[in-house]
Amino acid sequence: MDHLAIRARGITKTFGDVVALDGIDIDVASGSIHAVAGPNGAGKTTLFGMLLGLATADSGELEILGSRVGRRLAVPGGVAGFVDGPGLYPSLTARKNLRALASLRGYAASSIDDALDQVGLIDVADDPVRGFSLGMRQRLGLAAALLGTPRLLVLDEPSNGLDPAGKRQVHGVIGSLAEAGATVVISSHRMDDLAALCTEATLLSTGRVVFSGPLAKLAAEGGDLDYRVVTSDATRARGVAGGIRRITVLPPTGPAGATAPADAPVDAPVVVRGSVEAMDRLVSGLVGAGIAVRELAPVVPPLEAAFLALTGSDEDEEDTR
């Protein structure tokens, strides 16, 4: 069994009548990139606060980097990150923000430019942070976390506000840290972000763990999915699909869910519901019938479908914890 960077058993936290965490168990292996996901109000912020020493549990056991965390606001050395966005001084430049943090925590000032360069902010190092976009602030928060050469990095929504280039850079930094032996715990509302980085995930809902394990296993929890199929002959494709075991052909729809017109193009998409194995049989059936398959893709990605199935969430609620 891999050494654990985080071991939580029966962690409970309440705020008045609100139960933020309800006896959760979590294991995070050292050197892994572990996702923590869940709908708004699931308890992610509370959990991340505990991992960063900003909150304590009411009950349960929490070990971080092999050290037992008690009832005081403290975590072992080597833990860094941010929750609810990085705390920054708007009037200071990016470099001066990191210099102030390095002085406060006893980090070497010589690492500041390297951290800024890693996150792609070295060219704006002397610009005031008040003019930074949300994505730039997120990257500066990551640079701040890198100053102390962390063994455990806890990042709340690190891809929030990033453009594709910034996201690729941040993902590269996180991947490099894990390759060097650090453990990274991240949250995101975007399941594709988590899939690009993580192999393991813990899914929270109403303060409880509803899934913990490999992302591949999580994807399988979504059950049958709806697939969009584009072929050279939609009418014949519907007929083939209707004759395949465990496939449901859904009614044709147009824009915004309206019924598709009778004169829809011959290559209009067909939407079917079934398992991955059923889709394999569908492709074989279409090819056998001489129908060209131009596209076959899930309407909702498997990880997102599993997320919705396990949490029953549409992500519309306000995030309070």
C-alpha positions in Angstrom: 0.0 0.0 0.0 1.3 3.4 -0.9 2.3 5.8 1.9 -0.5 8.3 2.5 -0.1 12.0 2.3 -3.6 12.5 3.8 -5.5 10.1 5.9 -8.9 11.2 7.2 -11.3 9.0 9.3 -14.7 10.1 10.5 -14.1 13.8 10.0 -17.1 15.9 11.1 -17.6 19.7 11.0 -20.7 21.7 11.8 -21.5 25.4 11.7 -24.4 25.9 13.9 -27.2 23.7 12.5 -25.3 23.2 9.2 -23.4 19.9 8.9 -20.5 20.8 6.5 -18.7 17.4 6.8 -20.5 14.3 8.1 -18.0 11.6 9.1 -15.9 11.5 5.9 -13.1 9.1 5.2 -10.4 10.0 2.6 -7.1 8.5 1.6 -4.7 10.4 -0.6 -1.5 8.6 -1.8 1.8 10.4 -1.7 2.9 11.7 -5.1 -0.6 11.6 -6.5 -2.8 14.3 -8.0 -6.1 13.7 -6.2 -9.4 15.5 -7.2 -12.0 16.6 -4.7 -15.2 17.4 -6.5 -18.8 17.9 -5.6 -21.8 20.3 -6.0 -21.9 23.7 -4.3 -22.3 23.3 -0.6 -20.9 19.8 -0.6 -18.1 20.5 2.0 -15.1 21.0 -0.3 -14.2 24.4 1.1 -14.4 23.2 4.6 -12.2 20.2 3.9 -9.6 22.3 2.1 -9.6 24.7 5.0 -8.7 21.9 7.3 -5.9 20.7 5.0 -4.4 24.2 5.0 -4.7 24.7 8.8 -7.5 27.3 8.5 -10.1 25.2 10.3 -10.3 22.2 12.7 -12.6 19.2 12.8 -15.2 18.8 15.5 -14.4 15.0 15.6 -12.5 12.4 13.7 -8.9 11.8 12.9 -6.8 13.7 10.4 -3.2 12.9 9.4 -1.3 15.1 7.0 2.2 14.1 5.7 2.4 11.5 8.5 1.6 13.9 11.3 -1.6 13.9 13.4 -3.5 17.2 13.2 -5.2 18.0 16.4 -7.6 20.7 17.6 -5.4 23.6 16.8 -5.0 25.7 13.6 -1.7 24.1 12.5 -0.5 21.7 9.8 3.0 20.2 9.2 5.7 22.1 7.3 5.6 21.5 3.6 1.9 22.3 3.1 0.9 25.1 0.8 -2.0 26.3 -1.3 -5.1 28.4 -1.3 -8.9 28.1 -0.8 -11.5 30.6 -2.0 -8.8 32.1 -4.2 -5.4 33.3 -3.3 -5.0 36.2 -0.8 -3.1 39.0 -2.5 -2.2 42.7 -1.9 -3.8 44.6 -4.9 -1.5 47.6 -4.6 1.7 45.6 -4.7 3.3 44.1 -7.8 3.4 40.4 -8.4 7.1 40.3 -7.3 6.5 42.3 -4.2 3.6 40.1 -3.2 5.8 37.1 -3.3 8.6 39.0 -1.6 6.3 39.8 1.3 5.2 36.2 1.6 8.7 34.9 1.4 9.8 37.3 4.2 6.8 36.3 6.4 7.4 32.6 6.1 11.1 32.5 5.9 11.4 31.4 2.3 14.4 32.2 0.1 13.8 35.3 -2.0 16.0 33.8 -4.7 13.1 31.4 -5.6 10.7 34.3 -6.5 11.6 34.8 -10.1 11.7 31.1 -10.7 8.2 30.7 -9.3 6.9 33.6 -11.5 8.6 32.1 -14.5 7.0 28.6 -13.9 3.5 30.1 -14.0 4.2 32.4 -16.9 4.1 35.7 -15.0 7.7 36.8 -15.2 6.9 39.4 -17.9 4.4 41.1 -15.6 6.3 40.6 -12.3 6.5 44.4 -11.7 2.9 45.2 -12.6 0.4 45.9 -9.7 -1.8 43.0 -9.0 -5.0 45.2 -9.0 -4.8 45.1 -12.9 -4.5 41.3 -13.1 -7.3 39.2 -14.5 -8.8 36.4 -12.5 -6.7 33.9 -14.3 -3.5 35.8 -13.6 -4.4 36.0 -9.9 -4.8 32.3 -9.9 -1.4 31.8 -11.4 0.2 34.2 -8.9 -1.5 32.2 -6.1 0.1 29.1 -7.5 3.5 30.9 -7.7 3.1 31.8 -4.0 2.5 28.2 -3.1 5.6 27.1 -5.0 7.9 29.3 -2.9 8.3 26.8 -0.1 8.9 23.7 -2.3 5.7 22.1 -0.9 5.3 18.4 -0.2 1.5 18.8 -0.2 -0.2 21.4 -2.5 -3.9 22.1 -1.9 -5.5 24.1 -4.7 -9.1 25.3 -4.8 -10.2 25.8 -8.4 -6.7 26.5 -9.8 -8.0 26.6 -13.4 -10.7 29.2 -12.6 -10.5 32.1 -15.1 -7.6 30.6 -17.1 -7.5 30.8 -20.9 -6.4 27.7 -22.7 -2.7 28.7 -22.7 -2.7 29.5 -19.0 -4.5 26.3 -18.2 -1.9 24.3 -20.1 0.8 26.1 -18.2 -0.8 25.5 -14.8 -1.5 21.8 -15.6 2.2 21.5 -16.6 3.4 22.9 -13.3 1.1 20.6 -11.3 2.1 17.6 -13.3 5.8 18.4 -12.7 5.3 18.7 -9.0 3.7 15.3 -8.8 6.5 13.8 -10.9 9.0 15.3 -8.4 7.2 13.5 -5.6 4.8 16.2 -4.2 1.2 15.4 -3.6 -1.5 17.7 -5.1 -5.1 17.9 -4.1 -7.3 20.0 -6.4 -10.9 20.9 -6.7 -12.7 22.0 -9.9 -16.3 22.4 -11.1 -15.0 21.2 -14.5 -14.7 17.4 -14.7 -12.6 17.7 -17.9 -10.0 19.6 -15.9 -9.8 16.9 -13.3 -9.7 14.1 -16.0 -6.7 15.9 -17.6 -4.7 15.8 -14.3 -6.0 13.3 -11.9 -6.2 9.5 -11.6 -8.0 9.4 -8.3 -11.0 11.3 -7.0 -13.2 11.9 -4.0 -16.7 13.0 -4.7 -18.6 14.8 -1.9 -22.3 15.5 -1.6 -24.0 17.2 1.3 -20.9 16.6 3.5 -20.5 12.9 2.8 -18.3 10.9 0.5 -20.3 9.3 -2.3 -17.4 8.0 -4.2 -13.6 7.6 -3.7 -11.3 5.8 -6.1 -10.0 5.8 -9.7 -11.5 8.2 -12.2 -12.0 5.3 -14.6 -14.2 3.7 -12.0 -16.1 6.9 -11.5 -16.8 7.2 -15.2 -18.4 3.8 -15.1 -20.8 5.0 -12.3 -22.8 7.1 -14.7 -24.6 4.0 -16.2 -26.0 4.2 -19.7 -25.3 7.5 -21.6 -26.9 9.4 -24.4 -24.8 9.4 -27.5 -24.9 11.7 -30.6 -24.4 9.7 -33.8 -23.8 11.4 -37.1 -24.0 9.1 -40.2 -24.5 9.3 -43.9 -28.1 8.3 -43.6 -30.0 9.2 -40.4 -33.2 7.4 -41.3 -31.5 4.1 -42.0 -29.3 4.6 -38.9 -32.3 4.9 -36.7 -33.6 1.7 -38.1 -30.4 -0.1 -37.4 -30.1 1.3 -33.9 -33.7 0.3 -33.1 -32.9 -3.3 -33.8 -29.9 -3.6 -31.5 -30.3 -5.0 -28.0 -30.1 -2.5 -25.1 -30.2 0.6 -27.3 -32.9 3.1 -27.0 -33.4 5.5 -29.9 -34.5 8.9 -28.6 -37.0 11.1 -30.4 -35.4 13.4 -33.0 -35.1 17.0 -31.8 -34.2 20.3 -33.3 -32.7 23.4 -31.7 -33.6 24.0 -28.0 -35.3 20.5 -27.8 -38.0 21.3 -30.4 -39.2 18.4 -32.5 -36.9 18.0 -35.6 -38.6 19.1 -38.9 -39.7 16.4 -41.3 -37.3 17.7 -43.9 -34.2 17.3 -41.6 -31.0 16.6 -43.5 -30.2 13.0 -44.4 -27.1 13.2 -42.1 -28.9 14.8 -39.2 -27.7 13.5 -35.8 -29.4 10.5 -34.2 -29.4 10.4 -30.4 -29.4 6.9 -28.8 -29.1 5.7 -25.2 -27.0 2.7 -24.1 -23.8 1.3 -22.7 -20.3 1.5 -24.2 -20.7 -2.2 -25.3 -24.0 -1.3 -26.9 -22.3 1.5 -28.9 -19.7 -1.0 -30.1 -22.6 -3.2 -31.5 -24.2 -0.1 -33.0 -21.0 0.8 -34.9 -20.6 -2.7 -36.2 -24.3 -2.8 -37.3 -24.0 0.6 -39.1 -20.8 -0.4 -40.9 -22.4 -3.8 -41.8 -25.3 -2.0 -43.4 -23.1 0.2 -45.5 -23.8 3.4 -43.5 -20.8 5.7 -42.9 -20.2 6.7 -39.2 -19.0 10.3 -39.1 -19.3 11.0 -35.4 -20.1 9.1 -32.2 -19.8 11.0 -28.9 -21.6 11.1 -25.6 -23.9 14.1 -25.2 -22.7 14.5 -21.6 -19.1 13.3 -20.9 -19.0 10.2 -18.8 -17.3 11.9 -15.8 -19.9 14.6 -15.8 -22.7 12.1 -16.1 -21.3 10.1 -13.1 -21.1 13.3 -11.1 -24.7 14.1 -11.8 -25.8 10.6 -11.1 -24.1 10.3 -7.8 -24.8 13.8 -6.4 -28.2 14.6 -8.1 -26.8 18.1 -8.6 -27.3 20.6 -11.4 -24.7 23.0 -9.8 -27.2 25.8 -9.5 -27.1 26.2 -5.7 -25.0 28.9 -4.0 -21.7 27.6 -2.6 -21.8 28.3 1.2 -19.1 25.9 2.5 
